[in-house]
Amino acid sequence: MTSLVRNLARHEDRPDFGALVGFGALLLLAMLIACQPTDEVLLRAEEGDAAAQFEMGARHAAEGAARNLATAVAWYEKAAGQGHLAAQLALASLYQEGGEGLAADPKARARWLTAAAEQGDFDAMRALVEIYGEGRGVIPDPQEAGRWLIALTEAENPQDEMDLAFRYFAGDGVPRNPGRGAKLLHKAAEAGFPPAQLHLARLYTTHGNGVLMNMETAVHWFGLAAEAGEVDAQNYLGALYASGQGVEVDYEASLHWFRMAAAQEHPHAQANLAVMYSEGMGVERDPVEAERWFRLAAKEDPAAQYILGRRYEEGEIVPKNPAEAMVWYLRAAEGGVTEAQAIVARAYDTGDRLERDRAEAARFYLAAGEKGDFDSQRRGAELYEKGEGVEVDLAKAASLYKLAAEAGDTESQWKIGGMYETGRGTPMNRSGAVAWYRKAHAAGHEGARRRLAQILDDGKFVKRDIVEATNLYESLARAGDVEAMARLGEIHWEGDGIKRNRKLGLDWHRKAADLGHVASQRFAGVRYFEGGYGIAKEPELAWKYLNEAAAAGDERADLLIGKALWDGFGVARDREKSLPHFKRARERAEPEAFLHLGYALIFEGMESDDPIYDAYVNFALGASLGGPQCRSEFEAMREQLDKATRDDWDRRGQQELERYTKIWRRYHEKKQRGDASR
């Protein structure tokens, strides 16, 4: 059941406390099942009881000595085949992540999510919309994504309704039906959803989007969205008041909304304010103030920089100044604006307003050409074919690198290997890339050796050869390559394709840790903290490596440092100093952090207005994350409370759960953005 609680805790819109009556019937049921003797649960599972089969799956999926994901999957599938919703969701989660002998399987994940969705699980439906809409591990299927998005609208979620509306406008996965899309936008907007109000307002400014153009109605919806803080709506509303579309001209109102949006650094609103000051619309004409607002608009936004360049070029609102126009074109070009890149390229090419520099011209022609500017493509090709100070184009580069590589130049062998592998400037030829990497490696090129080791290790486009990869990693490690040391630690510890040698694996991790490799510092700290696998607990080393990992920003180390301080493991016991570590770990969804904070409130006098209630909530939150000790403490406390107190604490606890769910989700999203593959 721990697996279920952990799985459901990840759902953005479903708290694990349920209605917080006993923190949810599902959690209480899990506790009751967990309390039954193992042999009784197993017997019922073997007799076909779906709940017992799910519990057996949860036990084997839980962290610990009994963890066996293959066995967990087997039990979950028995329960899921009988329509057990939690088992279907658990399978989807396991097949998403894989690990410990279980391969990630996007198709299996989609299959079980579909089963859950067909039982009405909205989170599963949302996941299927993403999977089929974006092709995450499956062939993209807009129709399937659209089918589930339609089903989602039964939940009357304004975001889902708006997403489905856009699909009807585009015919993306559903038959194109602008009228249906407009109705859905209306529904979401009338529910008070500001983004839908903004998009609905935009519909009414044009014809042919499921509504008849009606500027008065547009003003109404822009107004609601603007009042709710939608900065684009504020800018739109300012423009409508200035032009008298759908409303009488009101420069005072126009200035109000432009200023609201401009204060939030909306570049178009800032540019519109510049126009107001330039033309004296509602304010005294002030060219200096107009130029100031134009410059603010162009401060960060490349598109605004290009517009300001055009205004200086044409003398519109600001005085005509071709030299100043080029200053802004240059900034916009560096910011990726295609039109500006083409203008700057021509200026460097011809020497008009910029000193002639064919290398810079080629750079900007190429940038604009890659985005489809035909003139830049043509002229850029001429410059890259030949020209002083101009880098050759990729195809020419590949040709020259190949000639040099065949003549024995090690660096060129490494370069052409990279081009063959990625298909840059030459047709992709990965077997040829490996051959060139081998030649460069034999000549002593470390980059080629490292890439060859990674390719043989991954086995993505050649047959995996972990023995040769390990030999290459060892060569790199002996030369001081820290990443190679860490990977050797992983290979030997896990027995990944070779005979397992955990002592050697730990030795390599320690070498990497001593050179500052954060993941290896954490690994060594955990191993010496927990012991096992033939490794003795060594408190001093555990404390050393965990502190080094934490100092380098490793997030998991906080919990273990807190536990060490709490227990006096490798350091003088100091429970007060452990609390900040537990508090940080609590925001990373670590169940044990909630457990220790609960104990601190009850036994250690941790400062609180209501320590018993706060301990209750900490235990409950830890239980929702699958912490068995938290679940036990929570249940024990709950039995001592009268119904009125339970109801009050559960209601208040629900708010805490919602707050922490947002914290955990933000942390998870941040972690995903920061993660990088090895």
N, C-alpha and C positions, 0 to 999 in steps of 0.2 A: 504493500500500500504506500510505502514511502515513495516509490517511483511515481505512482499516480499523483500524490500531492506535489512532488517536484514538477511533474509534467504540467499539471494544471496551473501551477504558480506562474508558469511562463506565459500563459495566455493574457494578452493585454487587457481584455475587458471582462474577465471572469475571476473574481476573488475566490480564494479557496475556503473562506469562511462561510460560503453560501449566503444565507440570510443572517448569518452570525447567530443563529439559534444553536448554541453549543458549538459555534464556529463551523456549523454546516453538518447536515446529516451524513454527507459523504465522508467527512473526516472521522465522525463517530463510528460509522460502519467500518472504516479502516482499522480503527483502534480495536473494535470488537473482534474482527477477523484476526488481527495480529496477536490477540491474547489467547487464541485457541491453540491447543497442542499441535505441533507440526504434523504429527502422524495423522491426526484427524483431518486437518486441512488437505493433506496429500491424498488421503483416502477419498474425501469428497471430490477432489479434483480428478482423480482417476475414474471416479464414477460419473463424471461429466458435468459436475457443478461449475458453471461459468465463473461465479464469484470466487470459488476456491482456486480455479485455474488461474484467474487473474492474480490472486494473492501469491500463488507459487511463482508466477512470472515476476511479480514485484520483488519477491525475496531474492531471486537469482539476479535481478537487475541492480539491486542495492549494492552500495560500496561495501567491501569487506571480503573476508576469506571465501564466502559462499558465492561470490559474484561469478556468474557464468552467463554471458549475454546470449549465447546460442541456446542454452536451456531456457533462459527467460523468454526468448522469442518463441520457442516451441510451445510453452505454456500460454503465452499471450495469444498466439494464433488459435489455439483451441478455444479460448474464451471469446476472442474476436469473431471467430467463425459462427458463434452462437448469438452474435449481435451485441456483445458486451462493449459499450461505448468507450469506457476508460481503457480497455485493452486495445481497442483500435487506435486510440490516441497515443497510447504508450508505444505501440509498434511504429506508428508514424514518427515519433520522436527518436526511437532507436535507429530506425533506418535513415533518418536525416543525419545523425551524428556518427553512427558506426563506432568502431573501437573495440579493442581487446578481442580480436578474432572475428568480429562482425563487420562486414563491409557495408559502407554507406550504399543505399540502394534507392535512388530517387523514384524509380518506377513503383517499387513496393511501398514507399512512403505515400505516393499519390494514390495507390490502390486503397490503402487503409484510411487515408483522409477522406476518400470518396465514400467509403463505408460509413464513416462517422458523420459526414455531411448529409448523407441520405437519411440519417436518423435525426437530422435537424440541428447538428452542432454548427453554430455560426462561425466559431473560430476556424474549424476545419474548412468551411466554405471560403473564408477569406484567404486561407493558405492556398486553396486550389485556384482561386482567382490569380494569385501571384505566380503559382507554379506554371499554369497553362498560359497565362498572359505573357510571362517573361521567358518561358521555356527553361525553367530551372530543373535540369536533369531529365527533362522529357521534351518531346517535340512540341513546340508552341502550338496551341490549339485555341484560337480566339473564341470559337463557338463554345467550347467547354468552359472557358473563363467567363464568358458572357452568361452561360446557363447558371453558374453558381452565383454570379453577381445579381442576377434576377432573383434567385432564391433568397439572397441576403436582404433584399429590400423588405422582406417580411418582418425583419427586426426593426424596421423603421428607423434606421440609423442614417442621419442626414449625409454623412460622408459617403456611405455606400450608395445612397440615392443619387448623389451628385456624380459619383464615379460611373454609375450605370447610365446616367443622362449623357455623359460625354461619349459613352460607347454607342448610344443610339444616334447621336449627332454624326459620329464618324462611321457607323456601320461596322464597328470593331467587335466581332464575335456575336453580334445580334443584327437582325435586319435594320438597315438605316431607317430611323423613324424620328425625325426632328420634333414632331408633335409630342411623341411619348417622352422624348428627352426633356422638352420644355415643361411638361407636367411634373416630371420628377424633380426638376430644379425648383419649380413652384413649391412642391411639397417640402423640400429641404429648406427653402428660403422662409416659408411660412412657419417652419419649426424654429426659426431664429438662428439659422446657421449662416454666419456672415459671409464665408466664401461663396455659398450658393446664392446669397443675395447679390453679391458682386457680379457673378457670372450671369444671373438672370437679368440684371440691369443691362449688361452688355448685349444680351439677346434683343432687348427692346430697342436698341439703338440702330438695328439693321432689319432687313427683310430676309425671309427665307430660312429661318432657324426655328420653325415651329410656332412662331408668334408673329403677329403683325407689328410693324414698327410703331412704337408709341413712346415718344420722348417723355411725356408726363409720367408714365408708369416707370420708365427708366430712372427718372429723377427720384421717384419714391423709393425704389430698391437701392439705388446708389446712396440715398440718404441714410437708410437703415444700416447699410454696411459701413458707411463712413462713421456714423455714430458709434458703431461697435469697434472702430479702430482699424478697419481695412484701409491701408494707406493708398492703394490703387483707387478705391472708391472715392477717397477724399480728393485725389487729384482729378478724377473724372467729374466729380460734383463741382469743383472749382471751375473747370472748363465750361460746364453747362451754364453755370451762373454768369460767366463772362460772355458767353455767346448768345444767351437767351434761348437755348434749345430746351423745350419742355418746361420752361420756367421763365419768368420775367428777368431781364437783365438786372443783376444785383452785384455790382463790383465789390461791395463790402462783404457779402457772403462769399464771393469768389476768392477774395483775398484771405478770408478766414480759412477756407478749406485748403487753399494752396499752402498757406503758412503751416497748417496742421501737418500736411504731408511733407513739406520741406523740412520741418523740424525733425522729421524721422529720416532725413537724408534721401528722400525720394527725388532722383535726379530730374525727372520730367516736371515735377511740381516746382523744383527750384528753377528750372528753365522757364516755366510759365510765369513765375514771379518776376523773372528777369524781363519778360515781355510786358508785364503790367507796368513795371517801372519805366521801361523804355518808351511805352506809348502813353503813359500817364493815365492809365485806366484805374480809376478809384483812388489813385494816389498822385501826388505831384510828380511830374516827369523828372526822372533822375537817371541819366545815362551811367553815372558812376555806380549807383546801386544796381542798375540792370547788369552791368558787366560783372559786378561782384557775385550776383546770383548765378550768372552763367558759369563763372569760374568754379563756384561751389558745386554746381551740377556736374561739371566735368572733372571734379577732383578725383573721384574714384571710378566713375563709370565710363568705360571706353566708348560706348555708343554716344554718350553726351559729349565726350571729347571730340568725336568726329563731327557732331552737329555744330559744336562751337567753332571748329575749324572751318566748316562750310560758311558759317555766318561771318567770320572774319574774311573769308575768301570773297564773299559776295557783298560785303558791307551791309548786311541785314541786321538791324537793331544796334549792332556794335559798329564802330568805324571800320572801313575796309582796310585790311592790313595783311597782305599776303605772307609776310614773314611770320607774323603771329599765327596765321592759319597753319603754317607748316609745323610750328611748335606743337599744336594740338593734334595735327595729323600724325606726327611721330609718336605721340603718347598713345593715340588710339591704335596705331599700327602695332605697337608693342603689346597692346592689350588684346590683339587678335581680331580687330575689325577689318574685314576683307577689303572694303572700299578704301579705307585709309592705307592698308598695306599696298594696294595697287597704286595709289597716288604717290606714296613715299618711294616705292620702287622706281617709278618713272622719273621722279625728281633726282634720285641718286644716279639713275642711268643717263639722264640728259644733262645733269649739272644745273638744272633750273631750280633755283632757290636753295639747293644743297650742293655742297662740294661733290663733284663726281666721285663715286665710289662703287665700282662694279661688283665688288664682293657683297656690299650691303644691298645693292640693287638685286643681286641674285637671291640673297636670303629672303627679301620681301616678295620678290616675284614667286619664289617657290611656295612661301607661306600662303599667298593669295591664290596661287594656282591650285594648290591642294584643296582649296575650298571652292573651286569651280570657276574662277575668273579666267575667261578664255585668253584675253590679251596677256595676262601675266603668265599663263601656261606657255604661250608661244614665245614671248620674249625671254622668259626665264630659261626655256630650253636652249635658246641660242647662247645665252651667257654661260650656262653650265656645260655646254658642249666643249667650249674652249674660251679662254680669256684670262688675262693676267689678274692674279689675286682672287680668282673665283674658284671655289671648290668644284670638283667634277660632280656630275650627277651620280646617283646611286648605281645605275647600270654601268656607267663608266668606271666607277669606283670598284665594283665587283669584278669587272674585267681585268683591271689593273692589279687588284689584290691577288687574283688567281694566277696571273703571270708571275708575280713576285713570289707567291707561295710555291709554285712549281719549281722556281729557281732556288728554293730552300730558305727563304726569309721567314724566320720564326714568327715575328709579329704579324706578317701578312697571312700566314697559315691560321693564326688565331682569328684574324679579322674575317677572312673568307669563310672560316668555319661558322662564325656568327651570322654572316649573311646567308649562307646556305640553310642554317637552322631556322632563321626567321623569314626567309624569302625576301629579304631586302635587296633590291637591285638585281635579283636573279631568281629563277624559279626555285621554290623550296625543295631542298634535297637533304634530308636529315641524315641519311646514311652517309652521304658525302661530308656532312658537317662533322660527324663522329670521326671519319677518316682523317680530316684535317686537324681536328683536336688531338688525335693520337700523334700525328706528326709533330705538332707544336709541343705537346707534352714530352715527347721523346727528346726534343731539343732543349727542354728545361723551362718551358713557359708555364708559370704557376697558374695564370688565369685559365689556360686550356686544361691543365691538370684538374683544377677545381671543377670546371664545367663538365669535364668528362666523368669525374667521380659522381656528380649530381645526376647526370644522364643515366649512368649505369645503376645508380642507386634507385632512381625513380622507375626505370624500365618503361617509360612512356612511349618511346618510339624505337627502342631497341630492346632485345631480350635482356631482362634484368640479370646483372652479374654482381651480386653483393660482395663476393670474394674480391674481385678486382677493384670494386668501388672502395672496399675497406682498405685495401693496400694503398690506393691513391690517397685516401683520407689520412692514413698513417704517415705517408710521405709529407703531406701538407702539414699535419700536426707537428711532426718533428721539426718543420721549418718555422713553427710558431703560429700556425693558422688556428685561431681560437674556435671558429665555427666548425672546423674539421674535428677538433678535439671533442666538442659537444656532440657532434653527430656520431663519433665513435663511441661515446658514452651511451648514447641511445641504442646503437646497434648491438653492442655487447651486453648491455643490461637486458634488453628485450629478447636477445637471440633472434634478431631480425634477419633471417636467411643464413645465419651461421650458428654454431654451437653457443648457447648462452653462457656468459661468464660475467656474473654480476659484480664480482670484485674488480675485474678489469674495467667494466663499464663505469663503476663508481670512481675508479682511479682517473679515467679520462675526464669524467665530469669535474672532479676536483682540480685537475690541471686547468681546465677551462675556467672554472670558478675562480681560481687563484689569479687568473689573468683578467677577471672582470666580467665574465660571461654571466649575465643575470639569470637566465633560465637554469644554468648549471649550478649557480649559487643556491637557487631555491631547491633544486633537486638534491644537492648534497645536504642542505639544511634539513629537508624533510626526512631523508634517509637516516641521518644521525639523530634526528628527533624521534622518529618512530621505531627505528631498528627493524629487525626482521630480515628475511632473505639471507640469513647468514651474516648480516651486518649488525654489529653491536651498537647500542645506543651510546652516543658520546655527547653529553650535554654541552661541553665547551665548544666543540666543532659545530654542533647544531646552532648554537647561539651566534657564533661568528658568521656562518654563511647566511643565516636568515637575516641578520642585521645588514650584511652587505647587500643582499638582494633587496631588502626594504629600502635602504638608502639609495639604491639605483632605481627605485620606483616600482618594484615588483609588488603587485597588489595582494597576492595570496600570502605573502610572508607575514603580513600584519596579524592574521589570526594566530599563526603559530608562535609569533613573538609574544602575543598576549597570553597564550596558554603557558608559555615558558615562564613568564613573569608571575602568572597566577599560581603555578605549581612550584616555582623555584627550581626550574629545570635548566641547569647550566648557568644560572644567575641567581642572585639573592631574591628570595620571594618578595614581591611587591605588588600586591593586587591593585593598589591605587594607580600605579603606573601602567598596569595592564589595561585599564579601562579605555583610554583613547584608542588603543589598538583594536579592542573589541568593537568600539563604536564605528571605526572606519570599516571593519570587516562586516558589521551589520548592514551597512549601506551597499555591500557587495553580495548580499543574499547568502551569507554564511550562517547556517543554523546554529553552529556551536557558539557563535558570537552572542546570539540571543540568549542561549542557555547561561553563559557566564554572566551576562549583564543582569539576567533575572536573579541569579544567585547573589550578585553583588548588591542588588537592591534589598534582598531579604536578609542576607547574613553579614554583609560588609558595610552596611550603613551608607550606601551610595546615595548622594543627595537627590531628593525627589519630594514633591509635594504629597504624593500618594504612592509610597514604594510598593505596597502589596498589589495595588491595581497595575502599576507599571510592570511589575514582575509578571503578573498574569498575562498582560499583553505581549511581553517579550517571549514568554513560553509559547503563547499561541502563534505568534508570527514565526518562530522557529519551527513549530510543528507544521505550519503550512508549507514550509520549505522542505519537509521530509525529515526533520530532526527527531529521532526516536526518543531521546532523553527529554527534549522539549515537550513532546507529545505526552510523555508519562507525567511530567511535572504539571503540565496544563490540566490534565485529567484529574490529578490528585487535588489541585487547587479548586477546580470546578465543583467537585463533590462537596466541598466545605461551604459553598455559597448558597444563600437562599435565592429563590427564583427572581425576586425583584432586583437583587444585586447582579445576578448573572445577566439578566436582560439589559440592565443599564451598562454593565461592562462590555457586553457583546456589541451593543450599539456603538459605544465609543470606540471599541476595538476595531469595528468595521472601518471607521474613518482612518485609523492608523494603518490598517491593511491597504486601503486605497492609496494613502500617501506613500507608503513604502513600495507598493507595486509600481508607482510612477518612478520612484528613485531607482528601483532595480531595473526597470525597463531602460531608463536613460543610461545607466551604467552598462547594461548589456549592449545597447546600441553603440555607445562610445567605444567599448571594447572591440566590437566587431569592426568599427571603422579603423581602429588602430592596429588590428591584427594583420600580420603579413605572413605569407607562406615562407617556409624555410628556403 
